[in-house]
Amino acid sequence: MKDKSYKFDAFLSSDVTQRVTAVNSYDVLSGIFIEVPATIDKTEAWAQSIVKNESRRDFVLRDNESIAAFSGLVNINLKHGVAELYIFIAENYKGKGVGSYLLECTLKYAKDELNLRKITLYVSDGNEKAHKFYEKFGFVQEGLLR
């Protein structure tokens, strides 16, 4: 992260192509729960469908060159103060601290802007790297889906 200036920003329809590229990388494909492979057409339709969806917020972490990572809060329930989190990093930004910075920004938004009290997420069984990553930020495993 040294000498890099990143901007935490809302996902825009112009970000579709870079999202498709990031989603279709092997590491992301093995850990997400959406129909894959992602396509431009399906992702454009998804991007249009979320514009007025108050139960989610989708973000990107931009640098001067491109998008480094994507995150979001979905199934937001303001009454109960809860939401689910997702995050994934573009292939050429992995191992550079981008994920930590994006997670910090997303959690800060959840707390400061939405006043959420509980954030949940799903991690694929066997993905110990992700388990350890989220534990560093205070996440604890509550259960196992079968």
N, C-alpha and C positions, 0 to 999 in steps of 0.2 A: 504494500500500500504506500510505501514511501514515494514521494514525488508524484503522486497521482491525485487528481482532483475529480472526485466522483459526485454525481448529482442524483439524489434520490427523487424520483419523479413518478407521476402517474403513467400507467400504460396507455399508449395511444394506438390508434388503428395503423399508423405508419410504422409501428414496431412489429407487425405481424411476421414479416419475412425473417427477422432476426430471432423471433420467438420460435418459429418452426425449425430453424437451424439448430438452436439450442436444445429444444425438446427432442429432436431426432438423434442426438448424440447417444452413444451406447450407455454411458453412466446415467444419464437422465432417463432414458427409456426403461432401464432396469429398476427404477425406483419410483415411477409415477403411476397413477391410477386413472389414466385417460386412454381413449382409443388412439392407438398408434399404428403406423407412423402418422405424425401430424402432417397435414397438407396445408398449402396456402389457402385454398378455398374453404376448408373446414375451419381454419383458424380465423379467417376474415369473418365468417359467419358467427363464430364464437365472440369475436371482438365487438361486433355489432350488437349481439345479444346482451352483453354485460354493461353497455353504456348507461342504462337507466336502472340497473339492478342494484337496489340499495342494500342487498345482503352480502355484498362483496366489494372489496377494493383491491385493485391489481396495480403492481408497481414495477418499475425498472430501476436499475442502477446504471447510469450513463457515464461514460468517460468521453473524451474528445473524439475518439475514433468510432465507437460503437456502443452497444449495450453489453455490459459485463454480466448482468444477472437479472433474474426475475423473481418476484415474490408476490404474495397476496394473502389477504384475509378473506375467507369464504364462510358461508353459513353464519354470517354475523347476526347475532341476536342482541340488540341493544338493551332490551328489557332485562335479560339475564346476564348481560355483560360478557358474552362468550363468542368465540369464533374459532375457526380452524385456520391453520397456517400452511402455506406451501412456499418452497424456495428452491430454485435451481440456478446453477451457474453456467455461463457459456464456457465451452471447452477451453478456449485459450486464456481464461481468467482463473482457472482452478489453481489452488495452492498459493494464492497471492493475498489472502486475507479479505477478499471481496465478499465471501459468504458471511463472515463475521460482521463486517460493516453493514451489509444489507439486512441481516437479521436484527442487529441493533436498531437500525432505522425503522424497520417494520414494527418491531415491538414498541418502540417509542411512539410511533403513530397510533398503535392500538391503545396504548395507555393514555396518551395526552389528547388525542383528537376524538377517540371513540369511547374513552373511559371503560375499556374492557378489563375484566378482572381475571379471566381465564382463557388461555390460548391452548388449543390442542393441535396435534399433528399426527400424521401416520408415517411410520418408517418401515420399509420392507424388512422382513425377517432375515437375519444374517448380515444386515448392513451395519456392521459394528462402527465403521467410520462415522456414519450419520448419528448413531446412538451417542457416541462420545462427544460429537460436535454439539448436539442439543443439550446434553447434560452440562456442558460448560456454561450454558446460559440458564441453567436452573430447571430445565425440563426433567420430569421423572416419568418412568414407564408406569402407566396405570393399569394396563391390561394387554391382552394378546388376542387379536382377532383371528379366528380360524375360518 
